[in-house]
Amino acid sequence: MKVKIINNSNYPVPAYATEQSAGMDLKASIEEPIVLEPLGRALIPTGLHIALPAGFEAQIRPRSGLAAKFGVTVLNTPGTIDADYRGEIKVILVNLSNTPFTVNPGERIAQMVVARYEQVQWELTDSLDSTERGDGGFGSTGRQ
């Protein structure tokens, strides 16, 4: 699969950290630090524009270290970059902690996972097939 990346920032293009990594780290393409106050959010540019093949999406996900250590996460997780989008990828970060968090230039702020998807065609019906679970939801299968 070919993915075209145009990087208009001073940082290298995203790369996999290990041989079996699913996601590539995205970095903040900013000139000055951005302070996220408690419960504050900001749209952080990455400097990346991509062209994905039809049938693929790029999913933008939080970095576990930022979430666990600082309470900072991606607000619309996972964010979807469609194959026909050509604008800059930006990440909505939110600070869920009770202390300010500073996003520094070049800091790793999110992960991007490229995945294949399917589109469906709706077929209207008056009934659905039966399953063991039926219409049980929201905890109907228990906690254990």
N, C-alpha and C positions, 0 to 999 in steps of 0.2 A: 504494500500500500504506500502510495506517495502522499506526503503531507507537505505542502509548501508553507514555509514559515518566513515571514518578513519581519525582522526584528529591528524596530526603529529606536531601540534603547542602547545603552552602553554595556548591556549585560549579555553573556552568552545565551544561545537558544536553550530552551529547557532540555534536560537530559535525565535519563533514569539513573538513580543513585546506585542501584545494584543490578545485577544481571536478571533478577526475577522481580524487580519493581513493577507494579502495575501503573503507577502514576509518575509524572514528571513534575518537579517543583517549578512553580511560577514565582517570579521575583517582582518586587515593587519597583516600577520604573518611574521613580520620582526624584526630583532634584533636592527637595528639603524634607526632613522628617515630618510625619503627620501624627498628631496626638489624638488617640481615640479616648475620649472621656468614658467613665463608666456608663454603660448602656448606649454609648455613642456608636455611630456607624459611619463608614466612608466608602466611596467608590474609588478603589485603588487601581491605577493603570498598570499594565504589564509591558506595554510597548510591543505587543505581539499581534500580528494579523495572520490568520491561517486560512488555507483552502483545503477543506476535507473532501474526500470523494463522496458521492451520493451513497446513502446507506450507512454513514458513520456520523457520530456526534463526538464532541469533546465535553466531558463532564468535569465541572470545576468543583472540587471537594476541599474540605478543611485539612490542615496539617494537624495531626494528632498532638504534636509537641506544643503548638501554640494553644490548642484547646485545653490540654491537661495542665500545663504550667502557668498559663496566663489568662485563661477564660476567653480567648479570642477565637472566633470561628467564622465560617462563611455563612452569611445570612440565608441565602436561598439555595440550600444544599440538597441534592447537587444542582448546580447551575448547568444549563445546557447551551452549548455553542452548536448551532445548526450548520449543516454542510454548506448552505448557501449564504452564511453570514461572512462578511469581509471586513467588518469594523474591528477596532482594537478590542482585545479581550481585557475586560476590567473585572475586578473582584470586589464584591460587597463584603467588607469585613465588619464585624460587630464585636464590641467589647462587652462581654457578659459579666465581667468581674466588677469589683468595687474600687479598683484603682486604675488610674490612667495607664494606657499602653502606647508606646511610641513605635510607629512603623518607620523603619529607617530605609534610605535608598538602597536598593539591591537585596533587601531582606526577602527570604523565602516566605511567601504569604499563603500559598494554596497549592493544591496538586491538580494536575490535569490528566484525566484518563480518557484515552480514545477508545470508543466502543462501537460495535456494529449494532444497528437497530432494525426493527421491522415496522412497517406501517400496516395497519389493519383496515379491512373493509367491513363496515357495519352491516349486519343482517338482522333486521327486525324480526322478533318472534313473540309469541304469546306466552311461551314457557321455556324454562331451562332444564337441562338434564339434572337428575338428582345426584347428590354426593353424600358421603357419610357426615360431613361437616354441615351441609345445608347452609342456612343463613346465619349460623353462629359466627360472631365476630367479637372484637374488642375484649380479648381475654377468654373467649369460650373454650380454648384448648388448654387452659390452666397456666400455672406459673412454672411448674417443674419440668 
